[in-house]
Amino acid sequence: MPTHVVENDPADERGTLLAFLDAQRGGVRRAVLGLTEEQAALKPSASALSLGGLLKHTLHAEHGWMAMARGGGPAPSFEEAMKQFEQSFTLTEDETVPGLLAEWDELAADLEGFIRALPTLEQTFELPAAPWFPKDNTSVSMRWLLLHLIEEVARHAGHADVIRESLDGKTAFELVEEAEG
């Protein structure tokens, strides 16, 4: 891990979880540091992932989880969910890396405000019916949400490390140093 999360207040569970989530976001953010839009669209590995697409997908996933946690309306059909999933990896003509990063900043601030305003992290929300969710016990806590987001963003940060190193040889450690000036 190229960064260490500093726990400002050991008694602040929400702050600690949010700090770990933000650290993982940093891994994805740093992977696109200094790249052109063309470089961010390249797919240099055996997978179909580009850094721009991975950034968009990670933002899309976090947005989707926030909508579920807020009780954001009916879940899409399986077919629509799969279509949205596939489209989340490809930037459209009007999407740019800086634009997605700015949108992610707004979403991160929104998520933090939402989490900090909750009376308790034990508060739950229902998962929609989908083949990838359990059939029983479909209620999850806000604590679970934060831990899941940390897990998901960390997984994509790892993908981003491999893609970036495949593009220009820069490692996560070099990108941390570059980001810090």
Secondary structure, 3 states (H helix, E strand, C coil): CCCCCCCCCCCCHHHHHHHHHHHHHHHHHHHCCCCCHHHHHCCCCCCCCCHHHHHHHHHHHHHHHHHHHCCCCCCCCHHHHHHHHHHCCCCCCCCCHHHHHHHHHHHHHHHHHHHHHCCCCCCEEECCCCCCCCCCCCEEEHHHHHHHHHHHHHHHHHHHHHHHHHHHCCCHHHHHHHHHC
